[in-house]
Amino acid sequence: MIIKNEGKYIRHVGGVMLVPGTNQLTKKQSEAFNAGVKANKLDAFLVEKGELVEVQTNSGKDANNVTDLTVDQAKKLISDVASIDTLTGWLADEKRGQARKSVVDALNAKLTELKTPATEE
């Protein structure tokens, strides 16, 4: 499951930490997230108001990986990822699957951006 945290703050739902931007959840984390939303009114409110959004494919199914998405959807999500581990996993999945050049390029560019130390001007 991919959850997009549209807010400015780190949120904890069902014991799952969601940083601002795109978050890739494991199956266990997805189950904990769903249980947390059902059990906590604040978490349910954050989903209802659109601060925490479950990413879906064009056909309306839940996206579990970047490979489930169109090129445009994938590139939008990639730009919001702050986790090198998520990007590395998505890159491996994309290369094993469709190996769409523009998605692979976007993943590599974002990985380079995150791995390059910021320089002071």
C-alpha positions in Angstrom: 0.0 0.0 0.0 1.2 3.5 -0.8 0.0 6.3 1.5 0.6 9.9 0.7 0.9 12.2 3.7 -0.3 15.6 2.3 0.3 17.3 5.6 3.3 19.1 7.1 3.7 16.7 10.0 4.9 13.2 10.7 1.8 11.1 11.6 1.6 7.9 13.4 -1.4 5.7 12.5 -1.7 2.2 14.0 2.0 2.4 15.0 3.1 3.2 11.4 5.1 6.4 10.9 4.1 8.4 7.9 6.4 11.2 6.9 5.2 14.1 4.7 5.2 12.9 1.1 4.9 9.4 -0.3 5.2 6.4 2.0 5.5 2.7 1.0 3.9 0.4 3.5 4.5 -3.3 3.9 1.6 -5.7 4.1 1.9 -5.8 7.9 2.1 -1.9 8.1 -0.9 -1.7 5.8 -2.9 -3.9 8.1 -1.8 -1.8 11.1 -2.7 1.4 9.3 -6.2 0.2 8.4 -6.8 -1.0 11.9 -5.6 2.3 13.3 -7.9 4.3 11.0 -10.8 2.2 12.2 -9.9 2.5 15.9 -9.0 6.1 16.1 -11.3 9.0 15.3 -8.4 11.5 14.7 -6.8 9.1 12.2 -10.1 8.5 10.5 -10.6 12.3 10.3 -7.1 12.7 8.7 -8.1 10.2 6.0 -11.5 11.7 5.5 -10.2 15.3 5.1 -7.5 14.1 2.6 -4.4 14.6 4.6 -3.6 10.9 4.5 -4.4 9.5 1.1 -4.2 5.9 -0.2 -2.7 6.0 -3.6 -4.8 4.3 -6.3 -4.3 3.3 -9.9 -6.3 4.8 -12.7 -8.7 1.8 -12.4 -9.4 2.7 -8.8 -7.4 -0.2 -7.3 -5.1 0.4 -4.4 -1.5 0.8 -5.6 1.0 -1.4 -3.8 4.0 -0.4 -5.7 5.2 2.1 -8.3 4.9 -0.6 -10.9 1.1 -0.5 -10.5 1.0 3.2 -11.6 1.1 5.0 -14.9 4.4 6.8 -15.8 2.9 10.2 -14.9 1.5 8.9 -11.6 4.8 7.2 -10.7 6.9 10.3 -11.5 4.7 12.5 -9.3 5.0 10.1 -6.4 8.8 9.7 -6.8 9.3 13.4 -6.5 7.7 13.3 -3.0 9.7 10.3 -1.6 12.2 11.0 1.2 13.3 7.3 1.7 16.3 5.9 -0.1 15.1 2.4 0.8 11.7 3.0 -0.8 13.3 4.4 -3.9 15.8 1.6 -4.1 13.1 -1.0 -3.8 11.0 0.7 -6.4 13.9 0.9 -8.8 14.6 -2.9 -8.4 10.9 -3.6 -8.9 10.7 -1.4 -12.0 13.8 -3.0 -13.5 12.4 -6.5 -12.9 9.0 -5.5 -14.4 8.3 -3.0 -17.2 11.6 -1.2 -16.9 10.0 2.0 -18.2 12.9 4.3 -19.0 11.3 7.5 -17.7 10.4 5.9 -14.4 13.9 4.4 -14.0 15.4 7.8 -14.8 13.2 9.6 -12.3 14.0 7.0 -9.6 17.8 7.4 -10.3 17.6 11.2 -10.3 15.7 11.2 -7.0 18.2 8.7 -5.5 21.1 10.9 -6.6 19.4 14.0 -5.1 18.9 12.3 -1.8 22.4 10.8 -1.7 24.2 14.1 -2.7 25.2 16.1 0.4 23.9 19.6 0.5 26.5 22.3 0.0 26.5 25.6 1.7 26.7 28.6 -0.5 
